[in-house]
Structures are given as structure tokens and as C-alpha cells.
Amino acid sequence: MGGELVEPRSRLGAPRRRGTATAQPEAAEPKPTASKPSATKSTEPSPPEPVSFAGGEPKRRRRAAQDTRAALLKAAVAEFAREGYGGARVDRISTAASSNDRMLYYYFHSKEELFRQVIEHCYAQLVAKEDALDLDVTRPREALAALVAFNWNYYWKHPELISILASENLFKGRHVKNKIRAAFASSQFFTLERILDHGAKSGVFRPDCDSFLVYMSILSLTYFYRSNLHTLSNYMQVDLAEPARRDAWLAHVQRMIDDLVRRP
């Protein structure tokens, strides 16, 4: 019978009743339960333990999500800077980020919200650099010259900020109101106030300097040259991107600001 278990029969040939000390038929064999383990050690391999993701897997997923979002944001900065808000396309952004439109809308919900977060990202980068400034306010003239140079160099190295702010001004600044203004109040302005205050107390600067006017003068003189580089180069028939011209303009602005605040 090929080793098959056969039900023993009684002397009269009828099968014994259930409850006797004989093996039960296969169909009626009870399933083993956890409360009654078999006394005989099984020779079959145990099933593998379930894989736990409680440790590293959620971290990897979070990191992957952060990387995807960062890649989309980086691609969006480049797209909005190059094409403006109206010309920017979501499909080009997701393709440049090696992602897809579904993920872009998952993280940013809409093109307008993506643009708002691009502006927020650009402001955050600027403020982080401002916070890292280590200026010696006890030497006010040198500190002020360094502050001018910081603005000049930052705008020159980040033309994407110039382009994105130009687009935002077409919207009358509606994306930078309230939340961004509160979150990214310029630490540079407060640094300037400290420089002017120390300079006035030490007799180097005039005591009546208006920090707001000085700040606006610095931004205007450093921003305008970079934002109008191409049109002014054509109009003036000179290459304003030449290093010598750029250095000359920076030195000129530093002298102007110094003359503006210095005590006669």
C-alpha cells in the first residue's frame, strides 16, 4: 500500500469505533495547535522568520522621499529661473529630476505651490549664508565693506535668484507675503544695524545714519548691475561680465556706501 496507514479492523472485520487507541483516518486528523506541540522533533526545515522593517527600512524610505523631493525642488529652481513662471512646465521638471508628475503633485500639490516653495527655498539659502557671516563689528568700516561684498558676490553666484525674483515681481510679490516674510526676516539687516551703531558710538560713522536707507542702497547697487547685465551690456556696448569691470563696480559701491555713512 506504499506505506499508507490502514485502519485496523476488529475480529468481525468492522472498523473500530472512534475513541479507541488507534490512528484516526486522514480526513479526520486534527490540526496541530500551538498549545500542543508535537513531542517528536520535525525533520522539515522551519519557515523563515518574517523580515522586520522596524529598524532601517523606514529610515531608508524617508531618506528616499527626501531625496526625491529635493531633486524635484532643484529641477524646479532651474526650470523657473530659465523659463519664468508662465513658461515653466511640470513635465520638464519631473523628467529633469528623474521622477514623474505624480510624485511632483504628491509633494507640491500644484505648480503655483511649487513656485512658492522654490522662492522659499531660495530665500532660505540666502538667509543661511547671511547667518554664517562672521563680521567684526568693532571694525565698522571693514565690516560694512565686507557686507557690501557679500551681497555683490551672492547675487553674482546665484543668477537663478535674480530670475525667480523677477518672475515673482510680475505677481506683485503675492507668493512671498506673510509666511515667507515672517520666516526669513533678513539677519543681514540686523547685522548692518549693529555695524552702524558701533560705528556711530566709536565716532567713525555719523550718528544720524538711517539703517533702512543704507540697506536699500546696498541691495540696489549690488542687485541692479547683475539683474540688468545683458541689457546694459548691449546698451552701453561693453561687457559688464568682464572680471575687471565687475571688480571696479564692487569697489565703487563700497566707496559710495562708506561715504554715505562716514562722519565728515
C-alpha positions as CSV (number, residue, x, y, z in Angstrom):
1,M,0.0,0.0,0.0
2,G,3.1,2.2,-0.4
3,G,3.4,2.8,3.4
4,E,-0.1,4.1,3.7
5,L,-1.6,3.8,7.1
6,V,-4.5,1.3,7.1
7,E,-7.3,1.4,9.6
8,P,-7.1,-1.8,11.7
9,R,-10.3,-3.9,11.8
10,S,-11.9,-5.9,14.6
11,R,-12.2,-9.7,14.6
12,L,-15.5,-9.4,12.7
13,G,-14.0,-7.1,10.1
14,A,-15.8,-3.9,11.1
15,P,-13.7,-0.8,11.7
16,R,-13.1,0.1,15.4
17,R,-15.1,2.9,16.9
18,R,-13.6,6.4,17.3
19,G,-12.1,6.9,20.7
20,T,-10.0,3.7,20.7
21,A,-6.2,3.8,20.8
22,T,-5.9,3.5,17.1
23,A,-4.8,6.1,14.5
24,Q,-7.6,8.2,13.1
25,P,-8.4,8.4,9.4
26,E,-6.5,11.1,7.4
27,A,-9.6,13.1,6.7
28,A,-10.4,13.4,10.4
29,E,-6.8,14.1,11.6
30,P,-6.9,17.1,13.9
31,K,-4.7,20.0,13.0
32,P,-1.8,20.7,15.4
33,T,-2.2,23.7,17.6
34,A,0.4,25.9,19.2
35,S,-0.7,24.8,22.7
36,K,0.0,21.2,22.0
37,P,3.4,20.9,20.2
38,S,4.4,17.6,18.9
39,A,6.7,15.6,21.1
40,T,8.7,14.4,18.1
41,K,11.2,16.8,16.6
42,S,10.3,17.6,13.0
43,T,12.9,16.9,10.3
44,E,11.4,19.5,7.9
45,P,13.1,23.0,7.9
46,S,11.3,25.7,9.8
47,P,9.7,28.5,7.8
48,P,11.8,31.7,7.7
49,E,11.2,34.3,10.3
50,P,9.3,37.3,9.0
51,V,11.5,40.2,8.0
52,S,11.2,43.1,10.3
53,F,11.4,46.7,8.9
54,A,11.3,48.3,12.3
55,G,14.9,49.3,12.0
56,G,16.5,50.6,8.9
57,E,13.7,50.3,6.3
58,P,11.6,53.3,7.4
59,K,14.7,55.4,7.5
60,R,15.6,54.4,4.0
61,R,12.2,55.2,2.8
62,R,12.2,58.6,4.5
63,R,15.6,59.3,3.0
64,A,14.5,58.3,-0.4
65,A,11.4,60.5,-0.1
66,Q,13.6,63.4,1.0
67,D,16.0,62.8,-1.9
68,T,13.1,62.7,-4.4
69,R,11.6,65.9,-3.1
70,A,15.0,67.7,-3.1
71,A,15.6,66.6,-6.7
72,L,12.2,67.9,-7.8
73,L,12.9,71.2,-6.0
74,K,16.3,71.6,-7.5
75,A,14.9,70.9,-11.0
76,A,12.1,73.4,-10.4
77,V,14.6,76.1,-9.4
78,A,16.4,75.7,-12.7
79,E,13.2,75.5,-14.7
80,F,11.5,78.6,-13.2
81,A,14.8,80.5,-13.4
82,R,15.2,79.7,-17.1
83,E,11.6,79.9,-18.3
84,G,9.8,82.1,-15.8
85,Y,6.6,81.0,-14.1
86,G,4.5,81.1,-17.2
87,G,6.9,79.2,-19.4
88,A,7.9,76.6,-16.8
89,R,6.5,73.1,-17.4
90,V,5.8,70.4,-14.8
91,D,6.7,67.5,-17.1
92,R,10.1,69.0,-17.8
93,I,10.7,69.4,-14.0
94,S,9.8,65.8,-13.2
95,T,11.9,64.5,-16.1
96,A,14.9,66.5,-15.1
97,A,14.6,65.2,-11.5
98,S,14.3,61.6,-12.8
99,S,10.9,61.4,-11.3
100,N,7.3,61.7,-12.6
101,D,4.4,64.1,-12.5
102,R,2.5,62.0,-10.0
103,M,5.3,62.4,-7.4
104,L,5.7,66.1,-8.1
105,Y,2.0,66.7,-7.4
106,Y,2.2,64.4,-4.3
107,Y,4.9,66.6,-2.8
108,F,3.9,70.0,-4.0
109,H,0.2,69.8,-5.0
110,S,0.2,72.4,-7.8
111,K,2.5,74.4,-10.0
112,E,1.8,77.5,-8.0
113,E,2.6,75.9,-4.7
114,L,5.8,74.5,-6.2
115,F,6.8,78.0,-7.3
116,R,6.1,79.4,-3.8
117,Q,8.3,76.7,-2.3
118,V,11.0,77.4,-4.9
119,I,11.0,81.1,-3.7
120,E,11.1,79.9,-0.1
121,H,14.0,77.6,-0.8
122,C,16.0,80.4,-2.5
123,Y,15.3,82.8,0.4
124,A,16.3,80.1,2.9
125,Q,19.7,79.6,1.1
126,L,20.3,83.3,1.2
127,V,19.5,83.7,4.9
128,A,21.6,80.7,5.8
129,K,24.6,82.4,4.1
130,E,23.8,85.7,5.9
131,D,23.6,83.8,9.2
132,A,27.1,82.4,8.6
133,L,28.6,85.8,8.1
134,D,31.3,86.5,10.8
135,L,31.8,90.2,10.7
136,D,33.8,92.1,13.3
137,V,31.5,95.0,14.1
138,T,34.3,96.5,16.3
139,R,35.9,97.5,12.9
140,P,32.8,99.1,11.4
141,R,34.3,100.3,8.1
142,E,35.8,96.9,7.2
143,A,32.6,95.1,8.3
144,L,30.5,97.4,6.2
145,A,32.7,96.8,3.1
146,A,32.5,93.1,3.7
147,L,28.7,93.2,3.9
148,V,28.6,95.0,0.5
149,A,30.9,92.4,-1.0
150,F,28.8,89.6,0.4
151,N,25.7,90.9,-1.4
152,W,27.6,91.5,-4.6
153,N,29.1,88.1,-4.7
154,Y,26.0,86.3,-3.7
155,Y,23.9,87.8,-6.5
156,W,26.7,87.1,-9.0
157,K,26.9,83.4,-8.0
158,H,23.2,82.9,-7.9
159,P,21.6,84.3,-11.1
160,E,18.7,81.9,-10.5
161,L,17.6,84.1,-7.6
162,I,17.6,87.2,-9.8
163,S,15.4,85.4,-12.4
164,I,13.0,84.0,-9.9
165,L,12.5,87.3,-8.1
166,A,11.9,89.0,-11.5
167,S,9.1,86.5,-12.1
168,E,7.7,87.0,-8.6
169,N,7.6,90.8,-9.1
170,L,5.3,90.2,-12.1
171,F,2.9,88.7,-9.5
172,K,3.4,91.8,-7.3
173,G,5.1,89.6,-4.7
174,R,2.0,87.6,-3.7
175,H,3.9,84.4,-3.1
176,V,6.4,86.0,-0.7
177,K,3.9,87.6,1.6
178,N,3.3,86.8,5.2
179,K,4.7,83.3,5.7
180,I,8.0,83.8,3.9
181,R,8.4,87.3,5.2
182,A,8.0,86.1,8.8
183,A,10.1,83.0,8.3
184,F,13.1,84.6,6.6
185,A,13.4,88.1,8.1
186,S,16.9,89.2,7.0
187,S,19.6,88.8,9.6
188,Q,21.8,90.9,7.4
189,F,19.7,93.9,8.2
190,F,20.2,93.4,11.9
191,T,23.9,92.9,11.4
192,L,24.0,96.2,9.5
193,E,22.3,98.0,12.4
194,R,24.9,96.7,14.8
195,I,27.7,97.9,12.5
196,L,26.2,101.3,12.1
197,D,25.5,101.6,15.8
198,H,29.1,100.6,16.8
199,G,30.5,102.9,14.1
200,A,28.4,105.8,15.5
201,K,29.4,105.2,19.1
202,S,33.1,105.0,18.1
203,G,32.9,108.2,16.2
204,V,33.6,106.6,12.8
205,F,30.1,106.9,11.3
206,R,27.5,109.6,11.5
207,P,25.0,109.2,14.4
208,D,22.0,110.0,12.1
209,C,22.5,107.1,9.6
210,D,19.2,105.6,8.6
211,S,19.8,101.8,8.5
212,F,16.9,101.2,6.2
213,L,18.2,103.7,3.6
214,V,21.7,102.3,3.9
215,Y,20.4,98.7,3.5
216,M,18.3,99.6,0.4
217,S,21.3,101.4,-1.1
218,I,23.4,98.3,-0.7
219,L,20.8,96.0,-2.2
220,S,20.0,98.4,-5.1
221,L,23.6,98.9,-6.1
222,T,24.6,95.2,-6.0
223,Y,21.4,93.8,-7.4
224,F,20.8,96.2,-10.3
225,Y,24.1,95.5,-12.0
226,R,23.5,91.8,-12.0
227,S,19.8,91.8,-12.9
228,N,20.4,94.1,-15.9
229,L,23.7,92.6,-17.0
230,H,22.7,91.7,-20.5
231,T,20.5,94.7,-21.5
232,L,23.0,97.2,-20.1
233,S,25.9,95.4,-21.8
234,N,24.1,95.8,-25.1
235,Y,23.0,99.4,-24.4
236,M,26.5,100.6,-23.2
237,Q,28.3,98.5,-25.8
238,V,30.6,97.0,-23.1
239,D,30.8,93.5,-21.5
240,L,29.7,94.1,-17.9
241,A,30.6,90.5,-17.1
242,E,34.3,91.1,-17.5
243,P,36.1,90.5,-14.2
244,A,37.8,93.9,-14.3
245,R,34.5,95.7,-14.7
246,R,32.9,93.7,-12.0
247,D,35.8,94.4,-9.6
248,A,35.7,98.1,-10.4
249,W,31.9,98.2,-9.7
250,L,32.3,96.5,-6.4
251,A,35.0,98.9,-5.3
252,H,32.9,101.8,-6.4
253,V,29.8,100.7,-4.4
254,Q,31.9,100.1,-1.3
255,R,33.3,103.7,-1.6
256,M,29.8,105.1,-2.1
257,I,28.4,103.3,1.0
258,D,31.4,104.3,3.1
259,D,31.0,107.9,2.0
260,L,27.3,107.7,2.8
261,V,27.8,106.8,6.5
262,R,31.2,108.1,7.4
263,R,31.5,111.1,9.7
264,P,32.9,114.1,7.8
